[in-house]
């Protein structure tokens, strides 16, 4: 995680990300995993509502 945190904070990475219209940010693995799990649930519900998932 430290290597990724340092990379995301580096001026070169920030400049490249901003050029692509992305705001760079770091999130620890455990926190990122929780975020993805919540988003998976929300997306699955949405897919059911619009008929893409039974």
SERO-4910 file (N, C-alpha, C, O; in steps of 0.05 Angstrom, whole numbers):
BEGIN
 pado doro    nc1    nc2    nc3   cac1   cac2   cac3    cc1    cc2    cc3    oc1    oc2    oc3
  Unk    A     16    -24      0      0      0      0     17     25      0     10     45    -12
  Unk    A     40     24     13     56     48     15     66     57    -13     67     81    -19
  Unk    A     74     38    -29     83     44    -56     61     57    -73     66     76    -88
  Unk    A     37     47    -70     15     59    -85      8     87    -74      3    105    -90
  Unk    A      8     90    -48      3    116    -36     23    136    -46     16    159    -52
  Unk    A     49    129    -47     70    147    -57     66    153    -86     70    176    -95
  Unk    A     59    134   -102     55    138   -131     32    158   -136     35    176   -151
  Unk    A     10    153   -122    -14    170   -126     -7    199   -117    -19    218   -128
  Unk    A     11    203    -98     18    229    -89     40    243   -106     45    267   -103
  Unk    A     52    228   -124     74    239   -139     64    260   -159     43    256   -171
  Unk    A     80    281   -164     72    302   -182     67    291   -211     49    301   -225
  Unk    A     83    272   -219     79    261   -246     52    247   -249     38    250   -269
  Unk    A     46    231   -229     20    217   -229     -3    236   -228    -23    233   -243
  Unk    A     -1    255   -211    -23    275   -208    -27    290   -234    -50    294   -243
  Unk    A     -5    298   -247     -7    313   -272    -20    295   -294    -38    304   -308
  Unk    A    -12    270   -296    -23    252   -316    -52    247   -311    -68    246   -329
  Unk    A    -60    243   -286    -87    237   -279   -105    261   -285   -127    258   -297
  Unk    A    -96    285   -278   -111    309   -283   -114    314   -313   -135    324   -322
  Unk    A    -94    307   -328    -96    309   -358   -118    292   -369   -131    298   -389
  Unk    A   -123    269   -355   -145    251   -363   -172    258   -351   -192    244   -356
  Unk    A   -172    279   -335   -197    287   -322   -203    271   -297   -226    269   -289
  Unk    A   -183    259   -285   -186    242   -261   -173    255   -237   -151    266   -239
  Unk    A   -187    255   -215   -175    266   -190   -163    242   -175   -177    225   -165
  Unk    A   -136    242   -173   -123    219   -160   -129    219   -130   -130    240   -117
  Unk    A   -133    195   -119   -138    192    -91   -129    164    -83   -130    145    -99
  Unk    A   -120    161    -58   -112    135    -48   -133    126    -27   -143    142    -12
  Unk    A   -138    100    -28   -156     88     -8   -143     61      0   -136     45    -17
  Unk    A   -140     57     27   -128     31     36   -145      7     26   -169     10     21
  Unk    A   -132    -15     23   -144    -39     11   -170    -47     26   -190    -53     13
  Unk    A   -170    -47     52   -194    -56     67   -217    -37     61   -240    -46     57
  Unk    A   -212    -11     62   -233      9     56   -243      6     28   -267      8     23
  Unk    A   -225      2      9   -232     -1    -19   -249    -26    -23   -269    -25    -38
  Unk    A   -242    -48     -9   -258    -72    -11   -286    -68     -1   -305    -78    -13
  Unk    A   -290    -53     21   -316    -47     31   -332    -30     11   -356    -36      7
  Unk    A   -319    -11     -1   -333      6    -21   -342    -11    -44   -365     -8    -53
  Unk    A   -325    -28    -55   -333    -45    -77   -356    -64    -70   -374    -68    -86
  Unk    A   -355    -75    -46   -376    -93    -38   -403    -79    -37   -424    -90    -46
  Unk    A   -403    -54    -26   -428    -39    -26   -438    -32    -54   -462    -33    -59
  Unk    A   -419    -24    -71   -427    -18    -98   -437    -42   -114   -456    -40   -130
  Unk    A   -426    -65   -108   -435    -90   -121   -465    -95   -114   -481   -102   -131
  Unk    A   -472    -91    -89   -499    -95    -80   -518    -75    -94   -539    -83   -104
  Unk    A   -510    -50    -94   -526    -29   -107   -530    -34   -137   -552    -31   -147
  Unk    A   -509    -42   -150   -510    -47   -179   -528    -72   -184   -543    -72   -204
  Unk    A   -525    -93   -168   -542   -117   -171   -571   -110   -169   -588   -119   -184
  Unk    A   -578    -93   -149   -606    -84   -146   -616    -69   -170   -638    -74   -181
  Unk    A   -600    -51   -180   -607    -35   -203   -611    -53   -228   -630    -49   -243
  Unk    A   -593    -73   -231   -596    -91   -254   -622   -107   -252   -635   -112   -272
  Unk    A   -630   -114   -228   -656   -128   -224   -679   -110   -232   -698   -118   -245
  Unk    A   -678    -85   -223   -700    -66   -228   -703    -61   -258   -726    -59   -267
  Unk    A   -681    -59   -272   -684    -54   -301   -685    -79   -318   -686    -78   -343
  Unk    A   -686   -102   -305   -690   -127   -319   -666   -141   -331   -669   -159   -347
  Unk    A   -643   -133   -323   -618   -145   -334   -609   -169   -317   -591   -184   -325
  Unk    A   -621   -172   -293   -613   -194   -276   -637   -204   -262   -654   -189   -252
  Unk    A   -639   -231   -261   -663   -243   -247   -657   -250   -219   -674   -260   -205
***
